[in-house]
Amino acid sequence: MFGWLGRASAPALRSIGADQAAACAAIHAPSFAHPWSAVEFERLLTASEIVADGVFDARGARLQGFVLSRRAVDEAEILTIAIAESQRRSGLGAKLLAVHLAQLAARGVKALFLEVDEANVAARALYARFGFIEVGRRPAYYRTADGGRSTALVLRRALT
């Protein structure tokens, strides 16, 4: 993305709500073997315990990625994170995750958990860069597109 005079324009990062449910579902669909529907995203995005952040194009108009976490007292769990296929490997995931971690810490979250498919090398590398460590495994947790099962790694990161 380039702005006036050909300078690179920065993406806009901000909280998202139910008005982005359809966009979330569209981004989520090619990212997961069993994607969530717009209705499922709408339910999550209206829940008080959900912290949701999105990354938009430089004009702030088009959602290019998002992350949703569920807070419970001083802990949270990343439920899902996805970047539009056209924007992958552009650094948006790292920018989005950095903002999200700061948002959670500002809300008093001390520990953050997530589950990631052990076969998802790109996501595991991103989480490792952010200091997440493996604290457990859930064999045969995820259903794969071909009907098989894959292991979920449970990761944790302190935020304070």
MIGUBA-817901 format. One record per atom (N, C-alpha, C): chain; atom name; x, y, z. Coordinates in Angstrom, 2 decimals, m for minus. Atoms other than C-alpha are relative to their C-alpha. Layout:
N
REC   mol   atom        c1        c2        c3
REC     A     CA         X         Y         Z
...
END
This chain:
160
REC   mol   atom        c1        c2        c3
REC     A      N      0.83     m1.17      0.00
REC     A     CA      0.00      0.00      0.00
REC     A      C      0.88      1.24      0.00
REC     A      N     m0.77     m1.22      0.07
REC     A     CA      1.30      3.40     m0.92
REC     A      C     m0.93      1.19      0.10
REC     A      N      0.76     m1.23     m0.19
REC     A     CA      0.05      6.80      0.10
REC     A      C      0.48      1.07     m0.94
REC     A      N     m0.37     m1.15      0.78
REC     A     CA      0.62     10.24     m1.25
REC     A      C      1.50      0.03     m0.21
REC     A      N     m1.41     m0.07      0.39
REC     A     CA      3.98     10.69     m3.01
REC     A      C      0.68     m1.37      0.00
REC     A      N     m0.57      1.33      0.11
REC     A     CA      4.46      6.93     m3.20
REC     A      C      0.56     m0.57      1.28
REC     A      N     m0.50      0.51     m1.28
REC     A     CA      5.31      6.53      0.48
REC     A      C     m0.88     m1.14      0.48
REC     A      N      0.76      1.12     m0.53
REC     A     CA      4.29      3.29      2.10
REC     A      C     m0.95      0.49      1.09
REC     A      N      1.00     m0.36     m0.99
REC     A     CA      1.09      3.69      4.13
REC     A      C     m0.10     m1.10      1.03
REC     A      N      0.08      0.96     m1.09
REC     A     CA      0.80      2.02      7.49
REC     A      C     m1.42     m0.54      0.12
REC     A      N      1.33      0.54     m0.23
REC     A     CA     m2.08     m0.32      8.20
REC     A      C     m0.60      0.61      1.26
REC     A      N      0.69     m0.51     m1.18
REC     A     CA     m4.68      0.82     10.72
REC     A      C     m0.35     m1.19      0.90
REC     A      N      0.31      1.05     m0.97
REC     A     CA     m5.00     m1.32     13.86
REC     A      C     m0.96      0.57      1.03
REC     A      N      0.98     m0.48     m0.98
REC     A     CA     m8.06     m0.99     16.11
REC     A      C     m0.90     m1.15      0.44
REC     A      N      0.97      0.97     m0.49
REC     A     CA    m10.68     m2.84     18.10
REC     A      C     m1.09     m0.19     m1.05
REC     A      N      1.09      0.27      0.93
REC     A     CA    m13.43     m4.50     16.09
REC     A      C     m1.22     m0.50      0.77
REC     A      N      1.26      0.44     m0.58
REC     A     CA    m17.07     m5.29     16.80
REC     A      C     m0.79     m0.84     m0.97
REC     A      N      0.87      0.89      0.78
REC     A     CA    m19.99     m7.24     15.38
REC     A      C     m0.17      0.44     m1.45
REC     A      N      0.11     m0.47      1.39
REC     A     CA    m20.06     m5.05     12.26
REC     A      C      1.05     m0.63     m0.91
REC     A      N     m1.05      0.65      0.79
REC     A     CA    m16.94     m6.96     11.14
REC     A      C     m0.17     m1.53     m0.06
REC     A      N      0.21      1.45     m0.06
REC     A     CA    m18.45    m10.46     11.61
REC     A      C      0.13     m0.66     m1.37
REC     A      N     m0.06      0.61      1.34
REC     A     CA    m18.89    m11.17      7.88
REC     A      C      1.42      0.05     m0.55
REC     A      N     m1.38     m0.11      0.47
REC     A     CA    m15.39     m9.90      7.07
REC     A      C      0.89     m1.00      0.72
REC     A      N     m0.78      1.00     m0.75
REC     A     CA    m13.94    m12.08      9.84
REC     A      C     m0.23     m1.40     m0.57
REC     A      N      0.33      1.32      0.55
REC     A     CA    m15.75    m15.14      8.47
REC     A      C      0.66     m0.20     m1.36
REC     A      N     m0.61      0.11      1.33
REC     A     CA    m14.47    m14.42      4.95
REC     A      C      1.51     m0.22      0.10
REC     A      N     m1.45      0.19     m0.18
REC     A     CA    m10.86    m14.18      6.18
REC     A      C      0.29     m1.35      0.64
REC     A      N     m0.18      1.25     m0.74
REC     A     CA    m11.24    m17.19      8.49
REC     A      C     m0.15     m1.22     m0.91
REC     A      N      0.36      1.16      0.83
REC     A     CA    m12.67    m19.52      5.79
REC     A      C      1.20     m0.67     m0.68
REC     A      N     m1.12      0.69      0.65
REC     A     CA     m9.50    m20.15      3.74
REC     A      C      1.15     m0.34      0.96
REC     A      N     m1.08      0.20     m0.96
REC     A     CA     m7.38    m20.24      6.90
REC     A      C     m0.14     m1.26      0.84
REC     A      N      0.26      1.14     m0.88
REC     A     CA     m8.98    m23.19      8.70
REC     A      C     m0.83     m1.06     m0.70
REC     A      N      0.72      1.12      0.61
REC     A     CA    m10.28    m26.63      7.74
REC     A      C     m1.49      0.05      0.34
REC     A      N      1.39     m0.11     m0.43
REC     A     CA    m13.49    m25.96      9.68
REC     A      C     m0.25      1.43      0.50
REC     A      N      0.12     m1.42     m0.35
REC     A     CA    m14.08    m22.20      9.57
REC     A      C     m1.30      0.32      0.74
REC     A      N      1.16     m0.49     m0.73
REC     A     CA    m16.52    m20.26     11.72
REC     A      C     m0.85      0.86     m0.92
REC     A      N      0.94     m0.78      0.81
REC     A     CA    m19.60    m18.62     10.25
REC     A      C     m0.07      1.46      0.49
REC     A      N      0.20     m1.39     m0.40
REC     A     CA    m20.49    m14.93     10.33
REC     A      C     m0.85      0.08      1.26
REC     A      N      0.85      0.03     m1.20
REC     A     CA    m23.17    m15.76     12.92
REC     A      C      0.83     m0.33      1.24
REC     A      N     m0.88      0.35     m1.13
REC     A     CA    m20.56    m17.40     15.17
REC     A      C      0.89      1.18      0.37
REC     A      N     m0.82     m1.17     m0.28
REC     A     CA    m18.31    m14.36     14.81
REC     A      C     m0.83      1.11      0.64
REC     A      N      0.85     m1.04     m0.58
REC     A     CA    m21.20    m12.01     15.57
REC     A      C     m0.26     m0.27      1.48
REC     A      N      0.21      0.35     m1.41
REC     A     CA    m21.93    m13.89     18.80
REC     A      C      1.23      0.31      0.83
REC     A      N     m1.24     m0.26     m0.73
REC     A     CA    m18.30    m13.71     19.85
REC     A      C      0.27      1.50      0.12
REC     A      N     m0.34     m1.42      0.02
REC     A     CA    m17.86    m10.07     18.87
REC     A      C     m0.95      0.86      0.83
REC     A      N      0.91     m0.73     m0.88
REC     A     CA    m20.82     m9.03     21.04
REC     A      C      0.13     m0.43      1.46
REC     A      N     m0.17      0.49     m1.37
REC     A     CA    m19.69    m10.94     24.14
REC     A      C      0.95      0.92      0.77
REC     A      N     m0.78     m0.96     m0.80
REC     A     CA    m18.32     m8.77     26.94
REC     A      C      1.40     m0.49      0.36
REC     A      N     m1.31      0.52     m0.37
REC     A     CA    m15.41    m11.08     27.70
REC     A      C      0.97     m0.12     m1.18
REC     A      N     m0.82      0.11      1.20
REC     A     CA    m14.07    m10.96     24.13
REC     A      C      0.75      1.31     m0.26
REC     A      N     m0.84     m1.13      0.43
REC     A     CA    m11.19     m8.65     23.18
REC     A      C      0.34     m0.30     m1.46
REC     A      N     m0.18      0.23      1.43
REC     A     CA    m11.06     m8.29     19.40
REC     A      C      0.70      1.19     m0.65
REC     A      N     m0.75     m1.03      0.71
REC     A     CA     m8.55     m6.36     17.34
REC     A      C      0.11     m0.38     m1.46
REC     A      N     m0.12      0.23      1.43
REC     A     CA     m8.33     m5.94     13.60
REC     A      C      1.06      0.88     m0.61
REC     A      N     m0.93     m0.80      0.78
REC     A     CA     m5.84     m4.69     11.07
REC     A      C     m0.71      0.29     m1.33
REC     A      N      0.71     m0.48      1.18
REC     A     CA     m7.25     m2.65      8.20
REC     A      C      0.99      0.57     m1.00
REC     A      N     m0.85     m0.65      1.00
REC     A     CA     m5.87     m1.28      4.96
REC     A      C      0.30      1.43      0.46
REC     A      N     m0.47     m1.31     m0.42
REC     A     CA     m4.20      2.13      5.15
REC     A      C     m1.14      1.03      0.10
REC     A      N      1.15     m0.93     m0.08
REC     A     CA     m7.53      3.90      4.57
REC     A      C     m0.91     m0.35      1.17
REC     A      N      0.83      0.43     m1.13
REC     A     CA     m9.03      1.95      7.49
REC     A      C     m1.34     m0.55     m0.42
REC     A      N      1.29      0.44      0.52
REC     A     CA    m11.80      0.61      5.29
REC     A      C     m0.16     m1.52     m0.07
REC     A      N      0.14      1.43      0.27
REC     A     CA    m11.05     m3.05      4.61
REC     A      C      0.78     m0.83      1.02
REC     A      N     m0.64      0.88     m0.98
REC     A     CA    m10.33     m5.66      7.29
REC     A      C      0.94     m0.96     m0.72
REC     A      N     m0.99      0.88      0.60
REC     A     CA     m7.17     m7.59      6.46
REC     A      C      0.45     m1.11      0.94
REC     A      N     m0.34      1.03     m0.97
REC     A     CA     m6.78     m9.63      9.62
REC     A      C     m0.61      0.35      1.35
REC     A      N      0.60     m0.23     m1.30
REC     A     CA     m8.05    m10.03     13.15
REC     A      C      0.50     m1.04      0.99
REC     A      N     m0.30      0.92     m1.09
REC     A     CA     m7.45    m11.68     16.51
REC     A      C     m1.09      0.18      1.06
REC     A      N      1.00     m0.01     m1.05
REC     A     CA    m10.03    m12.61     19.15
REC     A      C      0.51     m0.79      1.19
REC     A      N     m0.37      0.68     m1.24
REC     A     CA     m9.29    m13.48     22.77
REC     A      C     m1.17      0.07      0.97
REC     A      N      1.00      0.02     m1.07
REC     A     CA    m11.53    m14.43     25.67
REC     A      C      0.72      0.22      1.32
REC     A      N     m0.56     m0.33     m1.30
REC     A     CA    m10.69    m12.85     29.03
REC     A      C     m0.77     m0.68      1.11
REC     A      N      0.59      0.53     m1.23
REC     A     CA    m11.32    m14.49     32.39
REC     A      C      0.90      0.45      1.14
REC     A      N     m0.73     m0.63     m1.09
REC     A     CA    m10.13    m12.41     35.35
REC     A      C      1.36      0.49     m0.52
REC     A      N     m1.31     m0.48      0.43
REC     A     CA     m6.34    m12.05     34.81
REC     A      C      0.68     m0.93     m1.00
REC     A      N     m0.51      0.88      1.06
REC     A     CA     m5.94    m14.71     32.11
REC     A      C     m0.85      0.19     m1.25
REC     A      N      0.74     m0.06      1.25
REC     A     CA     m6.97    m14.83     28.48
REC     A      C      0.48     m1.13     m0.90
REC     A      N     m0.34      1.02      1.00
REC     A     CA     m6.98    m17.28     25.60
REC     A      C     m0.28      0.58     m1.38
REC     A      N      0.24     m0.37      1.39
REC     A     CA     m6.52    m16.41     21.95
REC     A      C     m0.87     m1.10     m0.60
REC     A      N      0.93      0.95      0.61
REC     A     CA     m9.49    m18.05     20.26
REC     A      C      0.35     m0.25     m1.46
REC     A      N     m0.37      0.12      1.41
REC     A     CA     m8.42    m17.35     16.71
REC     A      C      0.72      1.26     m0.46
REC     A      N     m0.69     m1.11      0.66
REC     A     CA     m6.16    m15.17     14.61
REC     A      C      0.12     m0.39     m1.46
REC     A      N     m0.08      0.30      1.43
REC     A     CA     m6.24    m14.92     10.83
REC     A      C      0.34      1.27     m0.77
REC     A      N     m0.38     m1.08      0.91
REC     A     CA     m4.75    m12.75      8.10
REC     A      C     m0.50     m0.39     m1.39
REC     A      N      0.48      0.25      1.37
REC     A     CA     m6.27    m12.43      4.61
REC     A      C      1.12     m0.62     m0.83
REC     A      N     m1.01      0.70      0.82
REC     A     CA     m4.52    m14.69      2.12
REC     A      C      0.90      0.95     m0.76
REC     A      N     m0.79     m0.94      0.80
REC     A     CA     m3.38    m11.73      0.02
REC     A      C      1.00      0.80      0.83
REC     A      N     m0.86     m0.79     m0.87
REC     A     CA     m1.67    m10.16      3.05
REC     A      C      0.97     m0.85      0.83
REC     A      N     m0.87      0.85     m0.79
REC     A     CA      0.12    m13.17      4.51
REC     A      C      1.46      0.24     m0.36
REC     A      N     m1.44     m0.20      0.13
REC     A     CA      3.89    m12.91      5.00
REC     A      C      0.37      1.46     m0.25
REC     A      N     m0.27     m1.43      0.15
REC     A     CA      3.64     m9.13      5.02
REC     A      C      0.35      0.66      1.33
REC     A      N     m0.29     m0.54     m1.33
REC     A     CA      4.25     m8.69      8.75
REC     A      C     m1.24      0.47      0.74
REC     A      N      1.22     m0.45     m0.66
REC     A     CA      0.62     m7.85      9.52
REC     A      C     m0.34     m0.84      1.23
REC     A      N      0.29      0.86     m1.14
REC     A     CA      0.24    m10.86     11.82
REC     A      C      0.78      0.41      1.23
REC     A      N     m0.85     m0.42     m1.12
REC     A     CA      3.14     m9.72     13.99
REC     A      C     m0.46      1.35      0.55
REC     A      N      0.47     m1.30     m0.45
REC     A     CA      1.88     m6.12     14.11
REC     A      C     m1.31     m0.14      0.77
REC     A      N      1.29      0.23     m0.64
REC     A     CA     m1.61     m7.30     15.00
REC     A      C      0.18     m0.66      1.37
REC     A      N     m0.21      0.70     m1.27
REC     A     CA     m0.38     m9.67     17.70
REC     A      C      0.64      0.93      1.03
REC     A      N     m0.64     m0.93     m0.93
REC     A     CA      1.84     m6.97     19.25
REC     A      C     m1.02      0.96      0.60
REC     A      N      1.04     m0.91     m0.49
REC     A     CA     m1.10     m4.56     19.52
REC     A      C     m0.95     m0.74      0.93
REC     A      N      0.94      0.78     m0.81
REC     A     CA     m3.35     m7.29     20.89
REC     A      C      0.58     m0.33      1.37
REC     A      N     m0.64      0.30     m1.28
REC     A     CA     m0.87     m8.31     23.58
REC     A      C      0.01      1.25      0.89
REC     A      N      0.00     m1.25     m0.77
REC     A     CA     m0.60     m4.67     24.67
REC     A      C     m1.41      0.31      0.51
REC     A      N      1.39     m0.22     m0.42
REC     A     CA     m4.41     m4.37     24.78
REC     A      C     m0.36     m0.89      1.18
REC     A      N      0.31      0.94     m1.08
REC     A     CA     m4.70     m7.47     26.95
REC     A      C      0.73      0.39      1.28
REC     A      N     m0.77     m0.40     m1.18
REC     A     CA     m1.93     m6.34     29.30
REC     A      C     m0.62      1.25      0.65
REC     A      N      0.63     m1.21     m0.51
REC     A     CA     m3.63     m2.94     29.65
REC     A      C     m1.30     m0.30      0.74
REC     A      N      1.25      0.41     m0.66
REC     A     CA     m6.80     m4.76     30.73
REC     A      C      0.27     m0.92      1.19
REC     A      N     m0.32      0.77     m1.20
REC     A     CA     m4.95     m6.58     33.50
REC     A      C      0.27     m1.47     m0.21
REC     A      N     m0.30      1.41      0.28
REC     A     CA     m4.28     m9.89     31.76
REC     A      C      1.47     m0.26      0.32
REC     A      N     m1.37      0.34     m0.41
REC     A     CA     m1.20    m11.52     33.27
REC     A      C      0.56     m1.20     m0.77
REC     A      N     m0.44      1.19      0.76
REC     A     CA     m1.08    m14.79     31.27
REC     A      C     m0.94     m0.22     m1.17
REC     A      N      0.75      0.24      1.23
REC     A     CA     m2.18    m15.59     27.75
REC     A      C      0.28     m1.40     m0.51
REC     A      N     m0.10      1.36      0.52
REC     A     CA     m2.85    m19.06     26.35
REC     A      C     m0.53     m0.04     m1.42
REC     A      N      0.57      0.27      1.31
REC     A     CA     m3.57    m20.40     22.89
REC     A      C      0.28     m1.45     m0.36
REC     A      N     m0.24      1.33      0.57
REC     A     CA     m3.78    m23.65     20.98
REC     A      C      0.33      0.20     m1.46
REC     A      N     m0.40     m0.10      1.40
REC     A     CA     m2.08    m24.11     17.64
REC     A      C      0.25     m1.41     m0.53
REC     A      N     m0.24      1.30      0.64
REC     A     CA     m2.00    m27.04     15.25
REC     A      C      1.50     m0.21     m0.12
REC     A      N     m1.43      0.28      0.01
REC     A     CA      1.38    m28.67     15.57
REC     A      C      0.57      0.05     m1.42
REC     A      N     m0.46     m0.04      1.40
REC     A     CA      1.57    m28.76     11.74
REC     A      C      0.06      1.42     m0.56
REC     A      N      0.03     m1.37      0.48
REC     A     CA      1.10    m24.98     11.42
REC     A      C      1.33      0.69      0.32
REC     A      N     m1.37     m0.47     m0.22
REC     A     CA      4.77    m24.04     11.10
REC     A      C      0.07      1.53      0.06
REC     A      N     m0.05     m1.46      0.03
REC     A     CA      4.18    m20.36     10.25
REC     A      C     m0.54      0.59      1.30
REC     A      N      0.58     m0.51     m1.25
REC     A     CA      1.93    m19.76     13.26
REC     A      C      0.91     m0.30      1.18
REC     A      N     m0.89      0.36     m1.10
REC     A     CA      4.28    m21.61     15.58
REC     A      C      1.23      0.91      0.03
REC     A      N     m1.16     m0.90      0.06
REC     A     CA      7.19    m19.45     14.40
REC     A      C     m0.38      1.39      0.51
REC     A      N      0.46     m1.29     m0.48
REC     A     CA      5.17    m16.28     15.01
REC     A      C     m0.12      0.00      1.53
REC     A      N      0.19      0.07     m1.45
REC     A     CA      4.23    m17.37     18.53
REC     A      C      1.34     m0.13      0.72
REC     A      N     m1.33      0.13     m0.62
REC     A     CA      7.82    m18.37     19.31
REC     A      C      0.71      1.36      0.05
REC     A      N     m0.60     m1.34      0.02
REC     A     CA      9.01    m14.88     18.25
REC     A      C     m0.56      0.88      1.10
REC     A      N      0.65     m0.78     m1.04
REC     A     CA      6.56    m13.46     20.79
REC     A      C      0.15     m0.60      1.39
REC     A      N     m0.30      0.54     m1.31
REC     A     CA      7.82    m15.65     23.61
REC     A      C     m0.98     m1.01      0.56
REC     A      N      0.90      1.05     m0.47
REC     A     CA      5.06    m18.24     23.81
REC     A      C      0.79     m1.29      0.17
REC     A      N     m0.65      1.29     m0.23
REC     A     CA      6.18    m21.57     25.25
REC     A      C     m1.05     m1.10      0.11
REC     A      N      0.91      1.14     m0.05
REC     A     CA      4.61    m25.00     25.00
REC     A      C     m0.17     m0.45      1.45
REC     A      N      0.31      0.45     m1.36
REC     A     CA      2.86    m26.04     28.21
REC     A      C     m0.88     m1.26      0.00
REC     A      N      0.82      1.20      0.07
REC     A     CA      0.79    m28.96     26.94
REC     A      C     m0.27     m0.41     m1.44
REC     A      N      0.35      0.54      1.32
REC     A     CA     m0.43    m31.08     24.05
REC     A      C     m1.38     m0.63      0.09
REC     A      N      1.32      0.62      0.10
REC     A     CA     m3.88    m32.22     22.97
REC     A      C     m0.02     m0.87     m1.25
REC     A      N     m0.04      0.89      1.17
REC     A     CA     m3.52    m35.26     20.71
REC     A      C     m1.38     m0.11     m0.66
REC     A      N      1.21      0.17      0.81
REC     A     CA     m6.10    m35.59     17.92
REC     A      C     m1.06      1.05      0.30
REC     A      N      0.90     m1.08     m0.39
REC     A     CA     m7.64    m32.25     18.92
REC     A      C     m0.72      0.63     m1.19
REC     A      N      0.57     m0.65      1.17
REC     A     CA     m8.19    m30.69     15.51
REC     A      C     m0.43     m1.02     m1.04
REC     A      N      0.41      0.78      1.17
REC     A     CA    m10.16    m32.20     12.64
REC     A      C      0.65      0.64     m1.22
REC     A      N     m0.63     m0.52      1.21
REC     A     CA     m8.29    m31.86      9.38
REC     A      C     m0.99     m0.04     m1.16
REC     A      N      0.89     m0.07      1.16
REC     A     CA     m9.84    m31.16      5.97
REC     A      C     m0.26     m1.38     m0.59
REC     A      N      0.16      1.33      0.57
REC     A     CA     m9.29    m34.79      4.92
REC     A      C     m0.65     m0.99      0.96
REC     A      N      0.68      0.87     m0.96
REC     A     CA    m11.11    m36.16      7.98
REC     A      C      0.91     m0.57      1.07
REC     A      N     m0.94      0.49     m1.00
REC     A     CA     m7.98    m36.92      9.97
REC     A      C     m0.02      0.87      1.25
REC     A      N     m0.12     m0.75     m1.24
REC     A     CA     m6.92    m35.54     13.31
REC     A      C      1.44      0.48      0.15
REC     A      N     m1.34     m0.50     m0.25
REC     A     CA     m3.97    m33.41     14.35
REC     A      C      0.10      0.50      1.45
REC     A      N     m0.27     m0.38     m1.39
REC     A     CA     m2.38    m32.47     17.66
REC     A      C      0.03      1.52      0.16
REC     A      N     m0.07     m1.41     m0.38
REC     A     CA     m2.89    m29.08     19.28
REC     A      C      1.09      0.17      1.04
REC     A      N     m0.98     m0.38     m1.01
REC     A     CA      0.00    m27.53     21.14
REC     A      C     m0.63      1.12      0.83
REC     A      N      0.49     m1.04     m0.89
REC     A     CA     m1.04    m25.49     24.17
REC     A      C      1.20      0.87      0.35
REC     A      N     m1.09     m0.94     m0.23
REC     A     CA      1.14    m22.39     24.45
REC     A      C     m0.42      1.04      1.03
REC     A      N      0.24     m1.01     m1.04
REC     A     CA      1.47    m19.80     27.21
REC     A      C      1.05      1.09     m0.11
REC     A      N     m0.93     m1.13     m0.07
REC     A     CA      3.02    m16.36     27.53
REC     A      C     m0.43      0.90      1.14
REC     A      N      0.27     m0.97     m1.05
REC     A     CA      3.26    m14.11     30.56
REC     A      C     m0.06      1.38     m0.62
REC     A      N      0.13     m1.35      0.53
REC     A     CA      2.16    m10.54     29.89
REC     A      C      0.52      1.06      0.97
REC     A      N     m0.53     m0.96     m0.96
REC     A     CA      3.61     m8.94     33.01
REC     A      C      1.38     m0.40      0.43
END
